[in-house]
Amino acid sequence: MFSLQANVRANCGLRQRGDLGQGHCGFAMTVDQAGAAFFKGQSLTLDTMMIGRSEELDFTSTAAFGIVGVVVERPLLHSLWERMYQRPAAAWLAQQVVVAVQPGMRAAVRALHMEALQRVAERP
């Protein structure tokens, strides 16, 4: 179900370009952010989430930055989406976007990310 889970912390500024494999979709949030950070040229804050395809990634951050995320196989995501919403997956999932997370949901979404990471760590 999950292709990759990440909990990354950086103590220096970085720029990452590349991909996490073909046919996947990622969901990631910052957990620490002391300065500016960008995903595909879009500004990140502690109240945003990065969502989108795993190809042609472009991520930039300053020092003292932390991120947590999950990468899911796109066919699985589309199947779940169709079951939940009774319609095909949204076209914007094929893009790379930064979306606002409601303040009340921010902690819950981060906790779900961390719980998924913990479960994977317990069952290698």
Steps between C-alpha positions, in 0.01 A plus 500: 500500500765755601810518287699732722461676831736777598584699807788724395677778689762730350747716690610685187319652205437264211363467151374165381400413148405160369225246544377232736423253222234488233129464570486627858336791683649668806354677800741694723497770767762703678553428869767766558563803284729783608514675162369495145419172323358430156347205314499542123530876554203512740560635850471262796398578857418289803136530387544348154526154347685393186295266281570357159674267264841369591678588176703818436510616861654836585532582869699778671539584869717696739674347803307362799232337288305180564254316277281192536326331211358192335524390137217279373466300181280705266270209394425424866428865574267526199314185606453631854392842369234343277364292788489797735363764266315289241684674212839486329802642681538877478716622212705721733655185656707469180653841569721619786316741724527661841169517683401669824421275796240623743669582832278254688598220261874571486590309817273207412650459153856520635411242765367263230824539306705424811281201590549353151876541537495332842303203367746451216794522741344231719447264204800526267 
